[in-house]
Amino acid sequence: MGLLDTIRAVLGTNAEADATRDADPEDLFGMSTAYLTMEADLGFESMGRAALCFSGVDSTDFAETVGDVETILRAGEEETGTTFDVREDSHGWEWVVLRDDDPEDLVTSVHFAADEFRERGYGSRLLAAVFGFERADGGDRAYWIYSFRRGAYYPFAPGRDRERNQRLEFKLESVLDGELDVEDDESYWYPMWPDSDGGHPWE
């Protein structure tokens, strides 16, 4: 199994048998309180960015669905100030990347986008939602990743030289488990490395 096949298996496109339950975009709202715990108990603030990762389909209907997602987010931009762009990474995954200093607006926008995909019949194409955090002193970064195939969150704390900060990941799990539905099988805590050092998973 190649690297890309492994990624797809873990995140969901080849993992039908591994699904623990149907993912529900409503699960994303757990992050609306979790970001407060991240700041108060762990010293991590929202970096003002979140993203929705999906696997595209070469069809007119899917292209129209992505267009509808953009329309919904553009309408919300006027009300909340949440900006966004749609991009493709080096793996061929597509991303809706959102920016807003208000973490609750980010959660709401990711939910709107995910729900539109599901309503249009493309819920199975959703791979992950990613919420970014960083220490106020500019130190460690951490991400909470929601796997749509597994219907659960898991932490990802990238360190230097593509080494994971597993100590931090386990700390995040211990503090947030219960507030978030955290994946209990660590083999599904897949690291979503950025294309470049210091980048984000969606870059």
Secondary structure by P-SEA (a helix, b strand, c coil): ccaaaaaaaaaccccccccccccccccccccaaaaaaaaaccccccccccbbbbbbbccaaaaaaaaaaaaaaaaaaaacccccccccccccccccccccccaaaaaaaaaaaaaaaaaacccccccbbbbbbbcccccbbbbbbbbccccbbbbbbbccccccaaaaaaaaaaacccccccccccccccccccccccccccc
